[in-house]
Amino acid sequence: MQEILKATQAEAEQSRIITVQSQQLTEEMNKILQATQEEAKMTRHMARQTQRLSEQMMKDNVSMKTVI
């Protein structure tokens, strides 16, 4: 009976450890997801700014051709 109790306690401890590890991994994955979302947001922002810059450069190019 003692052996069964010890085995059950050992399994319960392993389950607790696995639960803690799973929680830690979940937290880390959430951090990665948040960072990825923030990076995507910044990438979209940079793309919009690059597009605006390109549009302005094209306008300047047309204006310079008109002057010449």
N, C-alpha and C positions, 0 to 999 in steps of 0.2 A: 504494500500500500504506500509506503514511504517513497518508493521508486517512482510510482505513478504521480504522486504529489510533486516530487522534484522535477520530473519531466514536464508536468503541466506548468509549473512555475517558470521553468526555463523557456517553454514555448510562449508563455505570456510575456516574458521579458523580451524575447525576440520580436514579438508582435509590437510591443511598445516602441522598441528601437526602430523598427520598420516604419511605424506611424510617424515618429519624429523625423526620420529621414525624408519621408514622403512630404511632410509639411514644409521642410526646408527646401526641398526641390521645387515644390509648388511656389513658394515665395520667390525663389531665384528665377523661375520661369516667368512669373509675373513681372519681375524687374526687367527681364530681357524683353518681354512684350512691350512694356511701357517705353523702354529705350528705343525699340524698333519703331514704335508709333511716333515718337518724338522725332526720330531721324527722318521718317517719311514726311512728316509735316515740314521740317526744315528743307528737305529736298524739293518739295512742291513750291515752297516760298522762293528758293533759289531759282527754280525753273521759271517762275513768273517774272522775277527780276531780270533774268537773262533774256527772256522774251521782250520785256519792255526796253532793255538796253539795245537789243537788236533792232527793234522798231525805231528807236531814236537815232541809231547809227544810220539806218537806211534813209531816214528823213534828212539827216545832215549830209549824207552823200548826194541826195537829190538837190539839196540847196547849194552844195558846192559846185555841182555840175551847172546849175543855173547861173551862178556867179561867173564861172569860167566861160 
